[in-house]
């Protein structure tokens, strides 16, 4: 889980910074898969939702 040996913040930190929710709550509200995001897989649907909330993911 998470990014090892990387200076980039994790997806959980980006979500927490952009919203007031932790990753589990955010995924529940937006109907996204928490395990996919933890494992690093970001679908087109998830990328679109994250971008609409101002969260930039690579």
PyMOL commands that set and color helices and strands:
alter all, ss='L'
color gray80, all
select helices_A, chain A and resi 11-18+23-30+34-38+44-52
alter helices_A, ss='H'
color red, helices_A
deselect
rebuild
show_as cartoon
